[in-house]
């Protein structure tokens, strides 16, 4: 089984995202679920949060009005650069060339030996790109410049940047700074000393998606570092219980228990998901205590993405 996620931090909120048989496509297209306004930092939901579709969970978000104790100035959207091009010889995910928005896939992503090797290769590339992206984090660099470097490294390795064109997403990587909880859009804003940035990299290589993220510090903040560390530890504790036949709700329990131990809360708005040939699919992985049914299957791939906050 392959499945993981890396921790992400905001001033009060942590939202990690790391690094999909037959599928049923939802009849509810993504453009009915999302509203993307150019120049804004988020893709926002038209619908309230429900469990009717994984995409609704993946991209639901809190508003910045919830952050009452921020020490940084609120984020303001910068300017977006033109769409970056991908050479024609690089295979693209089906949703890129389709006139229809990507549907929501159901059913576990289970792989044969070749599929597992392809997943390893995609995950390895995503991890290397993420590591490189982290070296770019410093005061004065724009998130658009990080996107440019990530885009180039991905295509230089013969892969496609999975976020580009997914449900209208205009860039090749997600860069979520400070109170931007998840799926931030790279733009002209420069990073400042004391910022926290999550970089979320997904690559499409040989027909498989490798998905990973991590949080990087542009300066020092002991409270932020402790929150990131606890979230990372909760992730590895959750990974340690994964095995064929284990109930998925064990993941939520162990994360919630560990957060309680450190007097943190667990954010319920964001979930893990199946990953592989399809970018997002079942199962929905809840990171808090729950009674959802379902068990892990040998050679199934999914992400675990605990979100921990100050409560």
C-alpha positions as CSV (number, residue, x, y, z in Angstrom):
1,X,0.0,0.0,0.0
2,X,1.2,3.5,-0.8
3,X,-0.2,6.6,0.8
4,X,1.2,9.6,2.7
5,X,0.9,13.3,3.2
6,X,3.2,16.1,4.6
7,X,2.3,18.7,7.1
8,X,1.2,22.3,6.2
9,X,0.9,25.2,8.5
10,X,-1.1,28.5,8.7
11,X,-0.9,31.0,11.6
12,X,-3.6,29.0,13.4
13,X,-4.3,26.2,11.0
14,X,-2.2,23.3,9.7
15,X,-3.3,21.6,6.4
16,X,-0.9,19.0,5.0
17,X,-1.2,17.3,1.6
18,X,1.4,14.8,0.3
19,X,2.5,12.7,-1.4
20,X,-5.9,6.5,-8.2
21,X,-10.0,-0.7,-11.8
22,X,-13.2,0.9,-12.8
23,X,-14.6,4.2,-11.7
24,X,-18.0,5.8,-11.6
25,X,-18.0,9.4,-12.7
26,X,-20.2,11.8,-10.8
27,X,-22.9,13.5,-12.9
28,X,-22.1,16.7,-11.0
29,X,-19.4,18.5,-13.0
30,X,-16.7,20.5,-11.2
31,X,-17.8,23.9,-12.6
32,X,-21.0,23.5,-10.7
33,X,-18.9,23.0,-7.5
34,X,-16.3,25.7,-7.9
35,X,-16.1,29.4,-8.5
36,X,-12.7,30.7,-9.6
37,X,-12.3,34.4,-10.0
38,X,-9.0,35.4,-11.6
39,X,-6.7,37.3,-9.2
40,X,-8.2,35.7,-6.1
41,X,-6.2,33.3,-3.9
42,X,-8.8,30.6,-3.7
43,X,-11.1,28.3,-5.6
44,X,-14.2,28.6,-3.6
45,X,-17.2,26.4,-3.3
46,X,-20.7,27.1,-4.6
47,X,-22.1,24.5,-2.3
48,X,-22.0,24.0,1.4
49,X,-19.7,21.3,2.8
50,X,-21.3,17.9,2.4
51,X,-20.1,14.3,2.0
52,X,-21.7,13.9,-1.4
53,X,-18.4,14.4,-3.3
54,X,-14.7,14.2,-2.6
55,X,-14.0,17.3,-4.5
56,X,-16.3,19.3,-2.3
57,X,-14.3,18.1,0.7
58,X,-10.9,18.6,-1.0
59,X,-11.5,22.2,-1.9
60,X,-13.8,23.5,0.9
61,X,-12.2,26.2,2.9
62,X,-12.5,28.6,5.8
63,X,-12.7,32.3,5.3
64,X,-9.9,34.5,6.7
65,X,-12.4,36.2,9.0
66,X,-11.8,33.2,11.4
67,X,-8.2,34.3,12.0
68,X,-8.5,36.7,14.9
69,X,-5.0,36.5,16.3
70,X,-2.9,36.9,13.2
71,X,0.4,38.7,13.5
72,X,0.9,39.1,9.8
73,X,-0.9,41.5,7.5
74,X,-3.8,39.8,5.7
75,X,-2.9,38.4,2.3
76,X,-4.0,40.3,-0.7
77,X,-4.1,38.7,-4.1
78,X,-1.3,39.5,-6.5
79,X,-1.2,39.4,-10.2
80,X,-1.3,36.2,-12.1
81,X,1.3,35.5,-14.9
82,X,0.2,33.9,-18.2
83,X,-0.4,30.2,-18.3
84,X,2.7,28.2,-18.6
85,X,3.0,25.9,-21.6
86,X,3.6,22.1,-21.5
87,X,5.4,20.5,-24.5
88,X,3.1,18.4,-26.7
89,X,5.2,15.3,-26.3
90,X,4.4,15.1,-22.6
91,X,1.3,13.0,-21.8
92,X,-1.5,14.9,-20.1
93,X,-4.2,13.7,-17.7
94,X,-7.6,13.2,-19.4
95,X,-9.1,16.3,-17.7
96,X,-6.7,18.6,-19.5
97,X,-7.9,18.0,-23.1
98,X,-11.4,17.2,-22.2
99,X,-14.2,19.7,-22.7
100,X,-15.8,18.3,-19.6
101,X,-14.6,19.2,-16.1
102,X,-13.1,16.2,-14.2
103,X,-15.7,14.1,-12.5
104,X,-15.5,12.6,-9.0
105,X,-14.2,9.0,-9.2
106,X,-15.5,6.3,-6.8
107,X,-13.9,2.9,-6.1
108,X,-10.5,2.1,-4.6
109,X,-7.4,2.5,-6.6
110,X,-5.7,-0.9,-6.5
111,X,-2.5,-1.6,-8.4
112,X,-0.7,-4.6,-9.9
113,X,3.1,-4.8,-9.6
114,X,3.6,-2.5,-12.6
115,X,1.2,0.0,-11.1
116,X,3.0,0.0,-7.8
117,X,6.3,0.7,-9.6
118,X,4.7,3.6,-11.5
119,X,3.3,5.0,-8.3
120,X,6.8,4.8,-6.7
121,X,8.3,6.7,-9.7
122,X,5.6,9.4,-9.6
123,X,5.9,9.8,-5.9
124,X,9.7,9.9,-6.1
125,X,9.6,12.7,-8.7
126,X,7.1,14.7,-6.7
127,X,9.2,14.4,-3.6
128,X,12.3,15.6,-5.4
129,X,10.5,18.5,-6.9
130,X,9.1,19.4,-3.5
131,X,12.5,19.3,-1.9
132,X,13.9,21.6,-4.6
133,X,10.9,24.0,-4.2
134,X,11.7,24.3,-0.5
135,X,15.2,25.5,-1.2
136,X,13.7,28.5,-3.1
137,X,11.8,29.8,0.0
138,X,13.3,33.0,1.1
139,X,12.2,36.6,1.7
140,X,11.6,38.5,-1.6
141,X,10.8,35.5,-3.8
142,X,7.4,35.4,-5.3
143,X,5.2,32.4,-5.3
144,X,4.9,32.8,-9.1
145,X,8.7,32.3,-9.3
146,X,8.4,29.1,-7.3
147,X,5.7,28.0,-9.7
148,X,7.9,28.7,-12.6
149,X,10.8,26.6,-11.2
150,X,8.4,23.8,-10.2
151,X,6.8,23.8,-13.7
152,X,10.2,23.6,-15.4
153,X,11.6,20.8,-13.2
154,X,8.4,18.7,-13.8
155,X,8.4,19.0,-17.5
156,X,12.2,18.5,-17.7
157,X,11.5,15.1,-16.2
158,X,8.9,14.2,-18.7
159,X,5.9,14.7,-16.4
160,X,2.9,16.9,-16.3
161,X,2.1,19.2,-13.4
162,X,-1.3,17.7,-12.3
163,X,-2.9,20.9,-10.9
164,X,-2.5,22.8,-14.1
165,X,-6.0,22.9,-15.7
166,X,-7.6,20.8,-13.0
167,X,-11.1,22.2,-12.5
168,X,-9.8,25.6,-13.9
169,X,-6.8,25.8,-11.6
170,X,-4.4,28.1,-13.5
171,X,-1.0,27.1,-12.1
172,X,1.4,24.1,-11.8
173,X,1.7,24.0,-8.0
174,X,-0.3,25.1,-5.0
175,X,1.4,27.7,-2.7
176,X,-0.5,28.5,0.4
177,X,0.9,31.3,2.5
178,X,-0.1,32.1,6.2
179,X,-3.9,32.2,6.5
180,X,-4.4,30.7,3.0
181,X,-5.4,27.3,4.2
182,X,-5.2,25.2,1.1
183,X,-4.7,25.2,-2.7
184,X,-3.3,28.8,-2.9
185,X,-2.6,30.1,-6.4
186,X,0.9,31.4,-7.1
187,X,1.1,35.1,-8.0
188,X,3.2,38.2,-7.8
189,X,3.2,38.5,-4.0
190,X,6.7,38.3,-2.5
191,X,7.3,36.2,0.6
192,X,8.2,38.1,3.7
193,X,10.3,37.3,6.7
194,X,8.2,35.3,9.1
195,X,5.8,33.9,6.5
196,X,4.9,30.2,6.4
197,X,4.2,28.5,3.1
198,X,2.9,25.1,2.2
199,X,4.0,23.9,-1.2
200,X,1.8,21.2,-2.7
201,X,3.3,19.3,-5.6
202,X,1.5,16.7,-7.8
203,X,3.0,15.2,-10.9
204,X,1.5,13.0,-13.6
205,X,4.1,10.6,-14.8
206,X,3.5,7.5,-17.0
207,X,-0.3,7.7,-16.3
208,X,0.0,8.0,-12.5
209,X,-0.2,10.9,-10.1
210,X,2.3,11.4,-7.3
211,X,1.0,13.8,-4.7
212,X,3.0,15.4,-1.8
213,X,3.4,18.6,0.1
214,X,5.4,20.2,3.0
215,X,5.5,23.4,5.0
216,X,8.5,25.7,4.8
217,X,9.4,28.6,7.1
218,X,10.5,32.0,5.8
219,X,11.8,33.0,9.2
220,X,11.4,31.7,12.8
221,X,8.2,31.1,14.8
222,X,8.4,28.6,17.6
223,X,4.7,28.1,18.0
224,X,4.4,27.5,14.3
225,X,7.2,25.0,14.3
226,X,5.7,23.1,17.2
227,X,2.3,22.9,15.4
228,X,4.0,21.6,12.3
229,X,6.0,19.0,14.3
230,X,2.9,17.7,16.1
231,X,1.0,17.4,12.8
232,X,3.9,15.6,11.2
233,X,4.1,13.2,14.1
234,X,0.4,12.5,13.9
235,X,0.8,11.7,10.2
236,X,3.4,9.1,10.8
237,X,1.4,7.6,13.6
238,X,-1.5,7.3,11.2
239,X,0.7,5.7,8.5
240,X,2.0,3.2,11.1
241,X,-1.5,1.6,11.6
242,X,-2.1,1.2,7.9
243,X,-2.4,-2.4,6.6
244,X,-4.8,-4.6,4.6
245,X,-8.1,-5.0,6.5
246,X,-7.6,-2.1,8.9
247,X,-10.6,0.2,9.2
248,X,-10.1,3.7,7.7
249,X,-11.6,5.3,10.9
250,X,-8.5,4.1,12.8
251,X,-6.6,6.9,11.0
252,X,-8.9,9.6,12.4
253,X,-8.8,8.2,15.9
254,X,-5.0,8.1,16.2
255,X,-4.6,11.6,14.7
256,X,-7.3,13.0,17.0
257,X,-5.9,11.3,20.1
258,X,-2.4,12.7,19.4
259,X,-3.8,16.2,18.8
260,X,-5.7,16.0,22.1
261,X,-2.5,15.0,23.9
262,X,-0.9,18.2,22.7
263,X,-4.0,20.3,23.3
264,X,-4.5,21.0,19.6
265,X,-7.7,20.6,17.6
266,X,-8.3,18.7,14.3
267,X,-9.8,20.6,11.4
268,X,-12.6,18.7,9.7
269,X,-12.9,20.6,6.5
270,X,-10.2,18.8,4.6
271,X,-9.6,15.1,3.8
272,X,-7.3,12.6,2.3
273,X,-8.2,10.8,-0.8
274,X,-7.5,8.0,-3.2
275,X,-4.7,8.8,-5.7
276,X,-3.1,6.9,-8.6
277,X,-4.3,6.8,-12.1
278,X,-7.0,9.3,-11.0
279,X,-5.9,12.5,-9.2
280,X,-8.8,12.4,-6.6
281,X,-11.0,9.4,-5.8
282,X,-12.5,7.4,-3.0
283,X,-11.8,6.6,-0.2
284,X,-12.4,9.8,1.7
285,X,-9.9,9.8,4.6
286,X,-11.2,11.6,7.6
287,X,-8.6,12.9,10.1
288,X,-10.9,13.1,13.2
289,X,-12.8,10.5,15.2
290,X,-15.6,9.1,13.1
291,X,-17.7,6.0,12.6
292,X,-17.3,5.8,8.8
293,X,-17.1,2.2,7.5
294,X,-14.6,0.8,5.1
295,X,-11.3,-1.1,5.3
296,X,-8.0,-0.8,3.5
297,X,-7.2,-3.2,0.7
298,X,-3.8,-4.6,-0.3
299,X,-2.0,-2.4,-3.0
300,X,-4.5,0.4,-2.5
301,X,-3.2,4.0,-2.7
302,X,-4.5,7.0,-0.8
303,X,-3.2,10.1,1.0
304,X,-3.4,11.0,4.6
305,X,-3.5,14.8,5.2
306,X,-4.0,15.7,8.9
307,X,-5.0,19.3,9.6
308,X,-4.3,20.4,13.1
309,X,-5.0,23.8,14.6
310,X,-4.6,25.7,17.9
311,X,-8.2,24.8,18.9
